[in-house]
Amino acid sequence: MHAPDLTDGASVCDAFARAAGVPTGYFGWNWDALVDSLDDLHDAVTGGVGLLMVVHGADALLGADHLKVFVTMLCLAAAARTAR
């Protein structure tokens, strides 16, 4: 994923779904869907090992309004995995 493409929450969800290969009919296109998909993909794609996605040029997101929400959703997905 490239930071200039991640202009808002919808574009983050779109970029994630494309990068992860989530079927378009499956993904809910919102923050909750992002967390759920991360959880689903963790087992289905990696067998529970984990996921890695790189955001190229991430420093461009430092002033973005949606950055805190995006990071919070990633943390929630990680916390859900460790709580099991």
C-alpha positions in Angstrom: 0.0 0.0 0.0 1.2 3.5 -0.7 0.4 6.3 1.8 -0.7 8.9 -0.9 -3.5 6.5 -1.7 -4.7 6.3 1.9 -6.5 9.6 2.0 -9.4 8.7 4.3 -11.0 5.7 6.0 -12.7 4.4 2.8 -9.5 4.5 0.8 -7.6 2.6 3.7 -10.3 -0.1 3.6 -10.2 -0.3 -0.2 -6.4 -0.5 -0.3 -6.4 -3.2 2.5 -9.0 -5.3 0.7 -7.1 -5.1 -2.6 -3.7 -5.8 -1.0 -5.0 -8.8 1.1 -7.1 -10.2 -1.7 -10.4 -10.0 0.3 -13.3 -10.8 -1.9 -15.3 -7.7 -2.6 -18.6 -9.3 -1.7 -17.2 -10.4 1.6 -15.6 -7.1 2.9 -17.9 -4.6 4.6 -15.9 -1.5 3.7 -15.7 0.0 7.1 -13.3 0.0 10.1 -15.1 -2.9 11.8 -14.8 -4.9 8.6 -11.1 -4.2 8.6 -10.7 -5.6 12.1 -12.8 -8.7 11.3 -11.0 -9.3 8.0 -7.6 -9.1 9.7 -8.7 -11.7 12.2 -10.1 -14.0 9.4 -7.0 -13.6 7.2 -4.7 -14.3 10.1 -5.8 -18.0 10.2 -6.9 -18.5 6.6 -3.8 -17.0 4.9 -1.0 -17.6 7.3 -2.2 -20.5 9.4 -2.1 -18.3 12.5 1.5 -17.1 12.0 0.6 -13.4 11.4 0.2 -10.8 8.7 2.5 -8.1 7.4 1.4 -5.2 5.3 3.8 -2.4 4.4 2.6 1.2 3.9 5.2 2.8 1.7 5.7 6.5 2.6 3.8 6.1 5.8 5.2 9.4 7.1 2.8 11.2 4.7 0.0 10.0 7.0 1.3 11.7 10.1 -1.2 14.6 9.9 -4.1 12.6 8.6 -7.3 12.8 10.6 -8.0 9.0 10.1 -4.5 7.9 11.2 -5.5 7.5 14.8 -8.5 5.4 13.9 -6.5 3.3 11.5 -3.8 2.5 14.1 -6.5 1.8 16.7 -8.2 -0.7 14.4 -4.8 -2.5 13.9 -4.3 -2.6 17.6 -7.8 -3.9 18.2 -7.2 -6.7 15.7 -3.9 -7.6 17.3 -5.4 -7.5 20.8 -8.2 -9.8 19.7 -5.6 -12.3 18.5 -3.6 -12.2 21.7 -6.7 -12.5 23.9 -7.3 -16.0 22.6 
